[in-house]
Amino acid sequence: MGQEVDRTRYSRQILFEGIGEAGQEKLLQSRVAIVGMGALGTVLANHMVRAGVGFVRVIDRDFVEASNLQRQMLYDESHAQEGMPKAIAAYETLRRVNSGVEIEPVVADLTWQNAEELLCDVDLVLDGTDNFQVRFLVNDVCVKHGIPWVYGGGVSAHGMTMPILPGETPCLRCLFDAAPAPGTTQTCDTAGVIGPIIHVVASYQAVEGMKILVGAQDNVRRTMLNLGLWNYSTNSIDISKARRPDCPCCGRGEYQYLDSRTGEEAVSLCGRNTIQISPSEPWNVDLPALAKRLEQSGRVESNKFLVRFYATDEIRLVIFGDGRVLVQGTEDLAAARTLYAKFIGM
């Protein structure tokens, strides 16, 4: 079991019959990656670290803003004021929660270029993302390499979750063959979101993840759970027989999202009036030099992780060290690309 301090820290968890001492030892030896450190991701990371999962990698491309604080439990006002990258802010909070867990913060966008590197050395992947493109990418990696993962989503007062065990359960593309068309689904920015639904969904994800890590696969749900908190509704859809022989991913072994080598990518982020532009290859940007150059064109704020440039009163560009740029204040892809070329020129 390890040192006596571990027994004290995890004593109540060990007393639970479903885990016990053998299960706790498995948790201590386990490795987990959490993709997205927004609302779901922060709850998931909090549960994994407090439960004593030995290694937790937290991956996020974004930085903390004031609007996050209502539901993203690992962040505080100082993180928002500093514009701290979420992965770094989460790491700073979590290392004070449990110094016995190895926590690796990764400030990056999960793409076809880095997904296998970031996800293939873990025992479990947990979904804290906010869009289906990334979820399909996670699904491709996990199915290809036989890694269990747990899907989750929440908006307004509604949420859903399901565990995915490659080779045993349907994969995500068995159930959702393609991402929903833009504008056809609710987002946090169009429908809002209350914190409790996030905590409930992520807690269901976390407990399924713990079952997987301790080897209690027979207890893992073979259902998609749908929850509504405001009017209290819940239903569980049996998906045990929903695997499709013609599924592009788990049926035919076509990993479309993992092989989408399309060069520079520009995508709209979850109804946030923001366009993200990613270079075809990660760049090592000299952020201080870039900040100095941009100061000649407008107001600049910076820290060691990013540069925030105010192109106009309404639009700002946030540049990360890997060359990624968030163009905030527009959903016009062409306008975002124009600003990118004009001020960044990468």
C-alpha positions as CSV (number, residue, x, y, z in Angstrom):
1,M,0.0,0.0,0.0
2,G,2.9,2.4,0.4
3,Q,3.6,4.8,3.2
4,E,1.4,5.1,6.3
5,V,0.4,8.5,5.3
6,D,-1.3,7.0,2.2
7,R,-3.4,4.7,4.5
8,T,-4.5,7.7,6.5
9,R,-5.3,9.8,3.5
10,Y,-7.3,7.1,1.7
11,S,-8.7,5.2,4.7
12,R,-12.3,6.0,4.0
13,Q,-11.9,5.0,0.4
14,I,-10.2,1.8,1.4
15,L,-13.1,1.0,3.7
16,F,-15.5,1.1,0.7
17,E,-15.9,-2.5,-0.4
18,G,-15.7,-1.7,-4.1
19,I,-12.2,-0.4,-3.8
20,G,-10.5,-1.9,-0.7
21,E,-6.7,-2.0,-0.2
22,A,-6.1,-3.9,-3.5
23,G,-8.1,-1.3,-5.4
24,Q,-6.4,1.6,-3.8
25,E,-3.0,0.1,-4.7
26,K,-4.2,-0.1,-8.4
27,L,-5.3,3.6,-8.2
28,L,-1.9,4.6,-6.9
29,Q,-0.2,2.8,-9.9
30,S,-2.7,4.1,-12.5
31,R,-2.2,6.8,-15.1
32,V,-5.0,9.0,-16.4
33,A,-5.2,11.8,-19.0
34,I,-8.0,14.4,-18.8
35,V,-8.7,16.2,-22.1
36,G,-10.0,19.7,-21.4
37,M,-9.8,21.5,-18.1
38,G,-13.0,23.5,-18.2
39,A,-16.0,22.7,-16.0
40,L,-16.0,18.9,-16.4
41,G,-12.3,18.6,-16.5
42,T,-11.7,20.5,-13.2
43,V,-14.2,18.2,-11.4
44,L,-12.6,15.1,-12.9
45,A,-9.1,16.2,-12.0
46,N,-10.2,17.0,-8.5
47,H,-11.7,13.5,-8.0
48,M,-8.7,11.7,-9.6
49,V,-6.1,13.5,-7.6
50,R,-8.0,13.2,-4.3
51,A,-8.6,9.5,-5.0
52,G,-4.8,9.0,-5.3
53,V,-4.5,8.2,-9.0
54,G,-0.7,8.0,-9.3
55,F,-0.3,10.1,-12.5
56,V,-2.7,12.7,-13.9
57,R,-2.0,14.6,-17.1
58,V,-4.2,17.6,-17.6
59,I,-4.5,19.0,-21.1
60,D,-6.1,22.3,-22.1
61,R,-5.5,24.9,-24.8
62,D,-7.3,27.8,-23.1
63,F,-6.7,30.3,-20.2
64,V,-8.8,31.3,-17.2
65,E,-11.4,34.1,-17.6
66,A,-13.8,35.5,-15.0
67,S,-16.8,33.8,-16.7
68,N,-15.2,30.4,-15.8
69,L,-15.3,30.9,-12.1
70,Q,-19.0,30.1,-11.7
71,R,-18.5,26.4,-12.4
72,Q,-14.8,25.6,-13.0
73,M,-13.9,24.6,-9.5
74,L,-10.1,24.7,-9.5
75,Y,-9.7,28.4,-10.5
76,D,-9.9,31.6,-8.5
77,E,-10.0,35.3,-9.3
78,S,-6.2,35.6,-9.3
79,H,-6.0,33.0,-12.1
80,A,-8.5,35.0,-14.2
81,Q,-6.8,38.3,-13.5
82,E,-3.4,36.9,-14.6
83,G,-4.9,35.1,-17.7
84,M,-3.3,31.9,-16.4
85,P,-3.5,28.9,-18.8
86,K,-6.0,26.5,-17.3
87,A,-3.6,23.5,-17.3
88,I,-1.1,25.5,-15.2
89,A,-3.7,26.9,-12.9
90,A,-5.2,23.5,-12.3
91,Y,-1.7,22.1,-11.6
92,E,-1.0,24.8,-9.1
93,T,-4.2,24.0,-7.2
94,L,-4.0,20.3,-7.4
95,R,-0.4,19.9,-6.2
96,R,-1.5,21.6,-3.0
97,V,-4.4,19.0,-2.7
98,N,-2.2,15.9,-3.0
99,S,1.6,16.2,-3.2
100,G,1.8,12.4,-3.6
101,V,0.3,12.4,-7.1
102,E,2.4,13.3,-10.2
103,I,0.5,15.9,-12.1
104,E,1.6,16.9,-15.6
105,P,0.1,20.1,-17.0
106,V,0.0,20.3,-20.8
107,V,-0.8,23.7,-22.4
108,A,-1.8,22.5,-25.9
109,D,-4.6,21.9,-28.3
110,L,-5.2,18.2,-28.8
111,T,-4.8,17.5,-32.5
112,W,-4.0,14.6,-34.8
113,Q,-0.3,15.7,-34.4
114,N,0.0,15.1,-30.7
115,A,-3.0,13.0,-29.6
116,E,-1.3,9.7,-29.7
117,E,1.8,11.0,-27.8
118,L,-0.4,12.5,-25.1
119,L,-2.9,9.7,-24.7
120,C,-1.2,6.4,-25.5
121,D,0.8,6.0,-22.2
122,V,-2.2,6.1,-19.9
123,D,-4.7,3.6,-18.6
124,L,-7.8,5.8,-18.9
125,V,-8.8,9.0,-20.7
126,L,-11.5,11.2,-19.3
127,D,-13.5,13.6,-21.5
128,G,-13.6,17.2,-20.3
129,T,-13.9,18.7,-23.8
130,D,-16.6,21.0,-25.2
131,N,-16.8,19.9,-28.8
132,F,-17.3,16.7,-30.8
133,Q,-14.3,17.2,-33.1
134,V,-12.0,16.6,-30.2
135,R,-14.1,13.8,-28.8
136,F,-14.0,12.0,-32.1
137,L,-10.2,12.4,-32.1
138,V,-10.1,10.9,-28.5
139,N,-12.3,8.1,-29.7
140,D,-10.0,7.3,-32.6
141,V,-6.9,7.2,-30.4
142,C,-8.6,5.1,-27.7
143,V,-10.2,2.6,-30.0
144,K,-7.0,2.2,-32.0
145,H,-4.9,1.6,-28.9
146,G,-7.5,-0.2,-26.8
147,I,-7.6,2.5,-24.1
148,P,-10.9,2.9,-22.1
149,W,-12.4,6.4,-21.9
150,V,-15.4,8.1,-20.5
151,Y,-17.5,10.5,-22.5
152,G,-19.4,13.4,-20.8
153,G,-21.1,16.6,-21.7
154,G,-23.3,19.2,-20.0
155,V,-25.1,22.4,-20.9
156,S,-28.0,24.4,-19.3
157,A,-29.2,21.9,-16.7
158,H,-28.8,18.8,-18.8
159,G,-26.0,16.3,-19.2
160,M,-25.0,12.9,-20.5
161,T,-22.2,10.4,-20.0
162,M,-21.2,6.9,-21.0
163,P,-18.1,4.8,-20.6
164,I,-16.4,3.4,-23.7
165,L,-14.5,0.1,-23.5
166,P,-12.9,-0.6,-26.9
167,G,-13.8,-4.1,-28.1
168,E,-16.6,-4.4,-25.6
169,T,-19.0,-1.5,-25.9
170,P,-20.0,0.7,-28.8
171,C,-17.6,3.5,-29.5
172,L,-18.7,7.1,-29.8
173,R,-19.0,6.9,-33.6
174,C,-21.3,3.9,-33.3
175,L,-23.8,6.3,-31.8
176,F,-22.8,9.7,-33.3
177,D,-21.5,9.1,-36.8
178,A,-20.7,12.8,-37.3
179,A,-20.4,16.0,-35.3
180,P,-23.6,18.0,-35.0
181,A,-23.9,20.8,-37.6
182,P,-22.9,24.3,-36.3
183,G,-25.8,26.1,-34.8
184,T,-27.9,23.0,-34.2
185,T,-27.0,22.3,-30.6
186,Q,-27.0,24.3,-27.4
187,T,-23.8,25.7,-26.0
188,C,-22.9,27.3,-22.7
189,D,-23.0,30.7,-24.4
190,T,-26.4,30.3,-25.9
191,A,-28.3,28.3,-23.3
192,G,-26.1,29.0,-20.2
193,V,-25.1,26.4,-17.7
194,I,-25.5,25.8,-14.0
195,G,-22.6,24.4,-11.9
196,P,-24.4,21.5,-10.3
197,I,-25.1,19.7,-13.6
198,I,-21.4,19.8,-14.4
199,H,-20.5,18.4,-11.0
200,V,-23.1,15.6,-11.3
201,V,-22.0,14.5,-14.8
202,A,-18.3,14.6,-14.0
203,S,-18.9,12.7,-10.8
204,Y,-20.6,9.9,-12.8
205,Q,-17.7,10.0,-15.2
206,A,-15.2,9.8,-12.3
207,V,-16.9,6.8,-10.7
208,E,-17.0,4.8,-13.9
209,G,-13.3,5.7,-14.4
210,M,-12.5,4.5,-10.9
211,K,-14.3,1.2,-11.6
212,I,-12.1,0.7,-14.7
213,L,-8.9,1.5,-12.9
214,V,-9.5,-0.9,-10.0
215,G,-10.5,-3.7,-12.4
216,A,-14.3,-3.7,-11.7
217,Q,-15.2,-3.9,-15.4
218,D,-18.2,-6.0,-14.7
219,N,-19.7,-3.1,-12.8
220,V,-19.1,-0.5,-15.5
221,R,-22.3,0.8,-17.0
222,R,-23.3,-0.3,-20.5
223,T,-25.7,2.6,-20.8
224,M,-25.8,6.2,-21.8
225,L,-27.1,8.2,-18.9
226,N,-29.1,11.3,-19.5
227,L,-29.7,13.8,-16.7
228,G,-31.8,16.9,-16.2
229,L,-31.4,18.6,-12.9
230,W,-33.7,21.6,-12.9
231,N,-36.9,19.6,-13.4
232,Y,-35.3,16.4,-12.2
233,S,-35.4,13.9,-15.0
234,T,-33.1,10.9,-15.6
235,N,-33.1,8.1,-18.1
236,S,-30.6,5.4,-18.9
237,I,-30.4,4.1,-22.5
238,D,-29.2,0.6,-23.0
239,I,-26.4,0.7,-25.6
240,S,-25.0,-2.8,-24.9
241,K,-26.1,-4.0,-28.4
242,A,-25.4,-0.8,-30.3
243,R,-22.0,-1.7,-31.7
244,R,-22.1,-1.3,-35.5
245,P,-20.1,-3.6,-37.7
246,D,-20.0,-0.8,-40.3
247,C,-18.8,1.8,-37.7
248,P,-16.0,3.8,-39.5
249,C,-13.9,3.6,-36.3
250,C,-14.3,0.4,-34.3
251,G,-15.9,-1.5,-37.2
252,R,-13.7,-0.7,-40.1
253,G,-10.7,0.6,-38.3
254,E,-10.7,3.9,-40.2
255,Y,-9.3,6.6,-37.9
256,Q,-10.5,9.6,-39.8
257,Y,-10.0,12.2,-37.1
258,L,-6.5,10.9,-36.3
259,D,-5.5,11.0,-40.0
260,S,-6.9,14.5,-40.8
261,R,-3.6,16.1,-41.8
262,T,-5.1,19.1,-43.3
263,G,-2.5,21.7,-42.3
264,E,-3.5,24.9,-40.6
265,E,-6.8,24.7,-38.8
266,A,-9.3,27.4,-38.0
267,V,-12.3,26.4,-35.8
268,S,-15.0,28.2,-33.9
269,L,-14.9,27.5,-30.2
270,C,-18.2,26.4,-28.5
271,G,-20.2,29.5,-29.3
272,R,-17.7,31.7,-27.6
273,N,-17.4,34.3,-30.4
274,T,-13.9,33.1,-30.8
275,I,-11.9,31.5,-33.7
276,Q,-8.9,29.3,-32.9
277,I,-6.2,29.2,-35.6
278,S,-3.6,26.4,-35.2
279,P,-0.4,26.2,-37.4
280,S,0.2,23.1,-39.4
281,E,3.2,22.3,-37.1
282,P,3.7,23.5,-33.5
283,W,6.0,26.6,-33.3
284,N,8.2,27.7,-30.5
285,V,7.2,31.4,-30.4
286,D,9.5,34.0,-28.7
287,L,6.6,35.5,-26.7
288,P,8.6,38.5,-25.3
289,A,9.8,39.5,-28.7
290,L,6.3,39.1,-30.2
291,A,4.9,41.3,-27.4
292,K,7.4,44.0,-28.0
293,R,6.6,44.0,-31.7
294,L,2.9,44.1,-31.2
295,E,3.2,47.0,-28.8
296,Q,3.8,49.2,-31.8
297,S,0.3,48.4,-33.1
298,G,-1.9,48.3,-29.9
299,R,-2.3,47.4,-26.3
300,V,-0.5,44.3,-25.2
301,E,-0.8,42.2,-22.0
302,S,1.5,39.2,-21.5
303,N,2.8,36.6,-19.2
304,K,5.3,33.7,-19.7
305,F,2.6,31.6,-21.2
306,L,0.8,33.9,-23.7
307,V,0.5,37.3,-25.3
308,R,-2.8,39.1,-25.4
309,F,-3.1,41.8,-28.1
310,Y,-6.0,44.2,-28.5
311,A,-6.4,44.6,-32.3
312,T,-9.5,46.8,-31.9
313,D,-11.8,47.7,-29.0
314,E,-13.9,44.6,-29.9
315,I,-11.3,42.1,-31.0
316,R,-8.2,40.7,-29.3
317,L,-5.7,38.0,-30.3
318,V,-4.3,35.6,-27.7
319,I,-1.1,34.0,-28.8
320,F,0.3,30.9,-27.1
321,G,3.9,29.6,-27.2
322,D,3.1,26.8,-29.6
323,G,1.8,29.2,-32.3
324,R,-1.9,28.8,-31.6
325,V,-3.9,32.0,-31.7
326,L,-7.4,32.7,-30.3
327,V,-9.1,35.5,-32.2
328,Q,-11.7,36.7,-29.7
329,G,-14.6,38.9,-30.7
330,T,-15.6,37.3,-34.0
331,E,-17.1,34.2,-35.5
332,D,-16.0,35.2,-39.0
333,L,-13.3,32.7,-40.2
334,A,-12.2,35.0,-43.0
335,A,-11.9,38.0,-40.7
336,A,-10.0,36.0,-38.1
337,R,-7.5,34.7,-40.7
338,T,-7.0,38.3,-42.0
339,L,-6.2,39.5,-38.5
340,Y,-3.9,36.5,-38.0
341,A,-2.0,37.2,-41.1
342,K,-1.8,41.0,-40.5
343,F,-0.6,41.0,-36.9
344,I,1.0,37.6,-36.4
345,G,2.3,36.6,-39.8
346,M,3.4,33.1,-38.7
